[in-house]
Amino acid sequence: MLAVILSYAILILLIVSFVILFIPLISDQIEVISGINYENLYTRLTLPLQRLEDFLIANDLTTESEGFIVNSLKDNIISVISEVKFGNVLNDILAFTGQFFVGILAVSFISFFFLYEMGSMRKKLISLIPNKYFEVTIAAYNKIERLLSNYLIGLLFQMFFIFTIASLGLSILGIKYALTIALFAAVANLIPYLGPILGATFGILVGISTGTDLVYSQDYLVLILKIAAVFAIVQLVDNIVLQPLIFSKSVKAHPLEIFIIIFAGASLAGIPGMIAAIPVYTVIRVSISELYSGYRSYNIFKLQKK
């Protein structure tokens, strides 16, 4: 029962964190978009291009007429906007949001009954095991349970570390919505190799979109470098300390072995495959290992002489 309470406490904490941290960000983005002076924005964006254009024309480095770079940019932007179907984009966003919350409810419902009935389910499964397979099955089950528990605990520790270091670093550097960026980065890190890139990209996009007080292009460059530096430090410590501890120590697998398994999971099922690759591989590897050990130690699967 304690496991049920703990799992739901974590779930409620994640939902509350999402509401507290992401809703204000979304509201702020809507306010920023509605208050944009598009004429001023266009002037700011095209000013460096206009200077480049003037330099090329003044030094006879081009035979094009004045406005060829800016006009080309304008035509390309209009072409892209005309091809984007905003109705479909909105529908996709709403569909994804609905699937996300349905998934949370489904996982909550299934996990509640699974955890609540775990004791009776284990007894029923054990009762179905033939006597000659009993020792090897129990040994495999206990080893799988221990390794997966260590792996999940390691992932939680990794998420906590990433959230803590990223939020502190971003807050010290004065980045807006530091907690929101750090939470997204911690959750995204569940996706091996791709997660850190998603976290850093999200942080840079949020930093740029909320940096309304920035005027010059170099200010945006400094902002991007600050955010990138924080995530570089986080990723460095994660790769040197946390990854070996979680993957190699908890599931007893070589880093190259882990890389191949994650790559195979990505090829088979995309991002869900990358997330599930290590737990599934652990179950298969331990099961085969224990079956082989049982074959040698307990003489199971061997034909009885008449």
C-alpha positions, 0 to 999 in steps of 0.5 A: 500500500505504501508503494501505491501511495508513493507512486500517486504522490509522485504523479500528483507532484508532477501534475502540480509542477506542470500546472505551476510552471508551464501554465504561466509560461504559456500565458506569458507566450500568448501575451508576448505574441499578442503584443508584438510590433511586427513592423518593428520586429521585421525592421530589427531582423532585416537591419543586419541583412540591409547592412550586408547588402549595402556593403556588397553594393558599395564595394561592387561585390554584387551586380544585384539591385538594392533590396535583393537580400531583404526582398528574397527573405520576405518572399521566402517567409511569405511562401513558408507561411502560406504553406503552413496549415495553421488549422492542422497545427492547432488540431495536432496540438490539441490532439497531442494534449488530449493523448497526453492526459489520457495516457496519464490517466491510463497509466495511473489506473493501471499502476494503481491496480498493479501495485495494489494487487502485486502481492496476490499476483506474485503468489498466483504466478508462483503457484503456476511454476512447475517444481523443476523450474521453481528455483531458476524462475524465482532467482530470475525474478528476484534479480530482475526486480533488483536490477530494475529497481536500481535502474529506476532509482538511478533515473529518479536521482538523475532527474533530480540532479539535472533539475537542481543543477540546471535550475540553479545555473539558469537562475544565477545567470538570470534566465527567465522561467529557470524552473520550467526549463529545468523541469522539462530538461529533467523529464526529457533526459529520460530519452537517452542521447536525444533528451539533453539536446531537446532540453537545451533546445527548449531552454534556448527557445524559451530564453529567446522568446521571453527576452523581450528586454533584449535589443541587439543581436549580440544580446541574444547571442550572449543569452544563448551562450549562457543557456548552452554553458549551463546545459554543457556543464550538466551534460558533462557531469551526467556523462562522467558520473551519472550515466556510468552509475545508472547504466553500467552499475545498476543494470550491469551492462557495458556502455557500448552494450547500452548504446547498441541496445538503445540504437536498436530500440530507436530503430524498432519503436522510435522514442518509446523504444529508446526509453524502454530499451534498457528495462526490456533488455535487462529482463531478456538478458537476466532471464536467459542468463538464469535459464542457462545457469539453471540448466547447468546448476539444477539440471533442468530441461535435461531428459530423464533417463528411463 
